[in-house]
Amino acid sequence: MTTTPLLDATGVAKSFGAVRALTDARLTVGSGEIVALMGANGAGKSTFVKILTGALKPDAGRVLIRGQDVRVGSPAEARRSGLVPVYQEPSLIPDLDVADNLRLGDTPVGPFREWVAALGIDDLRLDRMIADLPLATLRILDLARALAQKPDVLLLDEMTAALPTNLVDKVLHVVREQAGAGMGVIYVSHRFTEISHLCNRATVLRDGRTVGDLDIEPGVEERAVELMLGAKIDLGRRDTSAAAAARSGTPRLGVKGLAAAPKLADVSFDLHAGEVLGIVALEGQGQDELFDVLAGFDRPSAGTISVDGTPVSFGHPADAIAAGLTFVPGNRAEALLSERSVRENIALPFSARVANWGPIRRKHEADRVGYAIEKLQIDTRAQGEVQRLSGGNQQKVTIGRWLATGVQTLLLFDPTRGIDVRTKRQIYPLVRELAENGAAVLFYTSELEEVALACDRALVLFNGRIVDVIDAADADEPTLMRAVHGLTSAEGAA
């Protein structure tokens, strides 16, 4: 006997003016199934997700929920139909506390608290302001809020991309349990390891079409990549010999005894021109505070910062930028003018540097912006608003801004979070090239495998201190996994 799927979407199409985001997307999810939705950035995943969850209306196609043809006109209608999403970016209002956000979403407080605890957060206060919570916590709150509504189909969009390993394990355990109880799950992710251990099937999109449905079995990763991109990918490893030779003389960035409330206790390191220095840590080990201080958002409670041997102090992010430290946040929404064009977003620093409101060198600006767009292969079809770009292209815009204006020291905080393999293949060589041309790069990543792919060495933070320094050649995932959990005898600073 054939069981009616919980969700059956066929022939879904959507255009934005001349840009055709979807032409023929389809997806089926049965009771107890976890189905991965895969595709390169720009393949149409985000548009498909928004249509399924009522944030967008399709131009064509059908969506059946439990065999019933539905016209989901809003996320609220989707929830009432049994399909509840957790989007890639937090959907909580930052100027309200947790309790107010729950009331706005009509979320039952008791089940919400139970899910928050099950997902690994034991000390959440409902009077905490959303703006004061780290991104990883916001992701857990979004998921707990969704689970508290008892969905038939749960849609997770890059759920683990901003999470440290300990919280990822909690999330995957909960998802497995809920699928075992009959829930259907749509799992949007670029992490092959998670997909191969969690999902039953994978549906692959390319250029707005569903191009394949794959059972999860050995070798599925290679087949999925071929379907997504039409070619195999070898990201390769970084040759660290040149960077090691460059670690002499005055460092571009020197940090001594740096501390900042509440997590950063005592961190010292040197970052030299020509080097990509990785930072790895579990959630809440001081990495947020470290980057906030270096980017000028917060002041340290102790310690010193020097740039090219000269002590500096920052009272504002503009001070850090003036000293040559430029910051790319993990939450790209914080860095973009969402309703402005690609070119306006990339050109923003040119306007900020105008002295006494003098004339802008338009041709120079246009040339540099064009260079960044070409170098990063940024999709500019949706010129009107950068918010219409895929997540990967949005992240490339945040990096392109500093590529256009020139980079001395680049602070990258989880820059490939939620980005597909093809875009990573573009970003890693760019980071390498920037270092080879004399830039210094501080690179925090929540994906341990990126250390060997992008960095020369990595500092491991634990309890606000550096507990290990690992060369990229030795930075395999088991070694890093032990180190980020504090399972190392080595202590010290770079």
Secondary structure, 3 states (H helix, E strand, C coil): CCCCCCEEEEEEEEEECCEEEEEEEEEEECCCCEEEEECCCCCCHHHHHHHHCCCCCCCEEEEEECCEECCCCCHHHHHHHCEEEECCCCCCCCCCEHHHHHHHCCCCHHHHHHHHHHCCCCCCCCCCEHHHCCHHHHHHHHHHHHHCCCCCEEEEECCCCCCCHHHHHHHHHHHHHHHHCCCEEEEECCCHHHHHHHCCEEEEEECCEEEEEEECCCCHHHHHHHHHHCCCCCCCCCCCHHHHHHCCCCCCEEEEEEEECCCEEEEEEEECCCCEEEEECCCCCCHHHHHHHHCCCCCCCEEEEEECCEEECCCCHHHHHHCCEEEECCCHHHCCCCCCCHHHHHHHHHHHCCHHHCCCCHHHHHHHHHHHHHHHCCCCCCCCCHHHCCHHHHHHHHHHHHHHHCCCEEEEECCCCCCCHHHHHHHHHHHHHHHHCCCEEEEECCCCCHHHHHCCEEEEEECCEEEEEEEHHHCCHHHHHHHHCCCCCCCCCC
